[in-house]
Amino acid sequence: MRSVNFYMPVQVYFESGCVLLHSQQLASLGDRALLVTGRSGAVKSGALEDVCTALKMHRVEWEVFSQVGENPLVSTCKRAGEAARAFGADFVVGIGGGSAMDAAKAAAVFAANPQLDESALYDREWQAPALPVVCVPTTAGTSSELDQTAVLTIDEIGRKQSVGREDTFPRLALIDPKYTYSLPYRQTVSTAVDAFCHGVESYFAQNADGVSRMFALRGIELLYEGLCRLADAWEDSARGAAVEIQPQLRDQISEGCLCAGFSLNRCGTCFPHRLGYLLTERYGIPHGTASGAFLPAFIQRAKSCSRELFRPFLKALGEPDERAVCRLLQRFCRTGCTMTAQEVEGCRSRFEAVSNFHRTPGGYTADEAVELLRAMFVK
């Protein structure tokens, strides 16, 4: 008998109007809320307005912390936690993309643990449970609303690192695809590539099981079809033309992200995400694009190491082989980055004992990571 291990203690609503429809559940978390957002997306999408309306309906007071940038710094999250504590917040609502939602999780930890330092944060050694967190995504890509992980940037060295434990799982995820409708075309592509990476990496992950792979394959199917349709406007976008994305396509991508996110929560990611952090930190490459740059190499490895899983993968793509998906990824994920051999070698130490590598089909080593970086970026 095949074993299954699946746990996700997040109440998920995926539907139009879900913030207002489930306002009572949102308000049940307390009398005061800190709303953590980026600088513009929560407003442009209409999500912030809906959350404020929902809270007002139930006489919940709120305060907005809108200082979260991309790849949030630990110091920013600490300031958000201080704001939550000063306001007397009972819970935290993250509204935005992955950065805002990750910052909300970390802020919830800092709010409950005012003396917590960075070392204890990353060691997951805080004493008081994090405040309850609610996530309202405005992008379809990160799936932060479905898991306990917050990816934060260490101020002193600019390096991204994950943190999270049981109490940083969101209590509630309110996913309304309409909040993605205002997202620009290029950002839509990058976040969809991120979600596609989640589906592919978690499908082939060594710790996957039948249930997680079921979700992953559905996500792969929806997202690949969506990415193929988005590709039609890639050159127009490169020339600066405005690109309109139909609501039906955005809804499909959001559903694909949801399915891939269920699998991601169970399995985690493999080497493309870990190597992608490097490109984001050094060159500012958007996270989805950075991870997607390494996905063709991952697919080739999966073909060699997981042959029994490869046919269902191709069936989900609707392709006879992997060449079309690899071409699509290479088209979307050109980074323009170059590195010297010395710079590549200098990355070796950060690839020791990495969980993403252990999950990779056949395992993955620091030597292999360095070899791939050298092949891709040393000219």
N, C-alpha and C positions, 0 to 999 in steps of 0.2 A: 504494500500500500504506500502511495506517495504521501509524504507529510506536507502540511500547510501551516504556516505561522504568519498570521496577519493581524495587525493591531493598529488602529488609528482612532484615537479618542477625540475626534473633531466632529462636531455637528456641522454638516455641510448642506447648504442650500444653493442649488444651481438653477436659477430661474429669473425671468424678467420681473423686476420690482421687488426682489427678495428683501432688500433692506427695510422697506416699509411694511411688507407683508409679515416680517418676523421681528418687528420692532419691540414687541413685548419680551421676546427672548433676549434681545440685546439689552433692554432696560433692566432685566432681572439681575444683571451682574452688579448693580450698585446705583448710588445716587449721583456719583461724579465720575466723569471720564476724561482722560487725556487723549486727544486725537493727534496721532503722529502722522505727518505727511511730508511729501517732498515740497518743492517750491511752487509747483504749478499744476501737476497732473491731477491731483485730487479735486482741484477747482474746475479745471477744463472739462473733466469727465462728467461732472455732476455728482460724483460720489460723495464729496464732502457735504454738499447741500442736502442730499438725501439722508445721510447719517445724522446731521444736525436736526433735520425735520423729525426723524424717528425718535431721537432723544427728547426733543421738545414735547412730542406727543405724550411722553410719560414723565415729564417734569424732571428729567435728568440734566444736571448741569454739565457743561463741558468747557474745556480750554484747548486751544489748538497749538501744537508745537510743529512749526513748518520749516525747520532748519535742516532737514535731512537731505544730503546730497547723494550722488551715486557712490556705491561702495562705501557705506557709512563708516565713519571713524568711531572707535570705541569712545573717544571723548565726547562726540556728539550724542551718543546713546546715553552716556552718563549725565549729560546736561538735560536730556529728555526725562531721565529718571528723577533728577532733582526737581524738574518742573512738575512732574506727577505727584511727587511727595509734598511739595509746597502747596499744591492745589488741593491736596487731600483726595486724590483720585482713587476710586475703588477698582477701576479697570482701565485698560489701555486699548485703543482701537487704532490699528495700522491701516491707513488708507493710501493706496498707491501701488507701485511696483514692488519688486523684491526688496529694494533698499529700505523703503518705508516700513514694510512689514517686518523685516529683520530687525530694524531699529526699534520697532515697537516691542518685540520680544525682549531685546536686551534692556530697553527702558523699564519694562515690567520687572526685570530682575533687579536693576539698580534702585528702583523705587522702593522695593521691599528690603533692600540690603544697602543702606547708605554708606557703610564702611568698606564695601567690597572693592578690592583692587583688581587690576587687570589679570594678574597671575591666577588669583582664585576664580575669576570668571572663566578663564579658559580651562582650568582644572575642574570646572563644574562643582565647586565647593562652597557655593553660597548657602547660608543657613536658612533664611526664611523663604518660603515658596514665592515664586514670582506672582505678581498681580495677574488676574485673568486677562487674557488677550483675545481680541476679536480682529479678524482680518477681512478687509474689503479690497480685493485686487482691482487695479485699473489697467493691468496688462495681462496678456495670456502667455505665460512663459515660465516664470520662476517656480510656481507651485509652493511658495513659502507659506501660503495659507493652509496647507495640508500637513505640514510637518513641524517638528520642534526645533529645527535648525535655524540659526541666524549666522550669516556669513558677514563678518566684520573686518575692518581694516585696522591693523595695529598702527597707532599714530607714529611711533618712533621709526619704524622700518618700512611702513607702507605695504605690509604683507597681509594678504587675506587669510583668515582662519575661521573655521567653523566652531560654533559653540551651541549647546542645547542639551536639554534633558527632559524628563517627563513633564515637569511643570511649565515648560515653554511651548508645549503644544497649544495652539489656539483652542479656546473653548468653542468658538463659533466662526465659520467661514461663510461669508455672504458673497456669492459669486454671481454677478449680473453682467452678462457679456456686453450690455450697452455701454458700460464704463470704458470699454476698449475702443469704442467707435471713433473717438477723437485722437487716437494714437497715430502719429505720423507713419507713413508707409515703411520707411527704413527701420524704424524702431519696431514696427509690427513684425517685419521679417526677422530681425535679430531675436526678438523674444520667442517667436514661433520656432526658430532654429533651436533655441535653448530647450523648449519643451520637447522638440523632436529628439534632441540628445538625451533627455531624461528617459523617454520611451525606449530608445535603442540601447542605451547603456544599462538600464535596469532590466530590460528583457534578457540580455546576454549575461548579466551579472551572475557570478558563481553562487550567490546566496538566494537567487530567485526561486520561486516555486510556481505551481500551476496557476494559482489565483493571481499572483502578481503579473505573470506573463500574459494572462488573459487581458488584464487592464492595459498592459504595455502594448500589446498588438493592436488593440482598438485605438489607442492613442496614436500609434505609428501610422495606422491607416488614415485616420482623419487628418493628421498633421501633414503627412506627405502629400496627400491630395491638395490640401490647402497651400502648401509651399509651392507646388507645381503651378497652381493658379496665380499665386503672387508673382511667380517668375515672369509672367507675361509683361509686367510693367517695369522690370528691373532696369532696362536700358533707358526708358523714359525718365525714371527717377534719377538716374545718373546724370541726365541732361538738365536736371532741375525742374522737370515738369511736376505739377501737382498730380497725385495719384489717388483716385477714389477707390475705396475698398467696400464692396457690398456688405450690408449687415449680415446676410446669410453666411458669407464666408467668414466673417469675424466670429459669428456664433459657432461655426464648425471648429475653428481654431481654438476657441475657448473650451469647447467640449473635449477636443483632443488633449489640450493641456490638462484638464481635469483627470482624464483617464491615465495619462502618463504620470501625473502627480501621485495618483494612488499607488502605482508601482514604485515610483521614486521613494515614497515614504517607507515602503517595505524594504527596498533593496539598496538605496543609495546609488551613487554614480561610480564610474570607473575612470580610467586614466584621462580621457579627454577633458573632463572638468578640472582635474588637478593641474594639468598642463595649461589649460585655458586661463587659470588664475595668473599664471606668469605673464601672459600677453596683456591681460588687463592691468596688472600692476605696473609693468614696465612701459607700455605703449598706449595705455588708455583705450585699448580695443574693447568694444562692448562685450559683455559677458557671453551672450549667446553666440556672437560671431567668433569669439575666441575659443569657446568650447567646440563649436562646429568645425573649426579649422582642423581639428585633430580627429574628427569622427570618421572620415574616409579610412584612415589608418586603423582605427578601431574596428570598422566593419570588415576590413581585410583580415584582421586578426581573428575576429569572431568566425569568419568563414573557415579558417584553418583549425580553430580550436573547438568550435561548437557546431559541427556539421549537421547534427540532428535538429538543431534549432534554426538553421539557416533557411530551410525551405518554407516554413511558416512565416518567417520574416519577409521573404521575397513575395509570398502570397499577399501579405498585408500591404506591401508596396504596390502590388499589381505589376511587377516587373519580372522579366525572365532571369535577370542577374543583377549584380550590384552596380554595374557601370553607370546607369542613369542617375541613381541617387548620389553617387560620389561626384559626378559632374555637377549636379545641382548644388551640392554643398560647397564645392570648390568655387562655383560661380558666386554664391552668396557670401563666402567667408574668406575672400582674399584680404589679407592683412597688410601686405606691403612691408612687413617687418624683416629686418636682417639682424643677425647676431654674429659676433666673432666666435671663433673656436674657443677662445679663453672665456668668453661670457657664458657659453653653453656649459663648459666644464665647471664653471663657478656655481651652476645651478644644482650640481649633483647632490650636495649635502641635504637639500630640501626634499629630495625624493626617497629618503631612507624611511622604511617602516611606515608607508602611507597606506591607509585603509582602502583608498580608491584603487590602488594597484593590486591589493590582495583580492579584491572583488572581480578584477578583470579576467576574462576567459584565459585560462592557462597561466594565470599570475602575470605580474609585470614587475620589472626591476628598474632600479635607478640607471643601470647601464643601458637598458632599452630606451628609457626616456631620453637620455642624453643623445643616443644615436638618432632617435627620431627628430629631436630638435636640430641636430647638426644637419641632417638630410633636408629638413624643411627651410632652415633659415641661414645657414652658413653659405655664403656665395663664393 
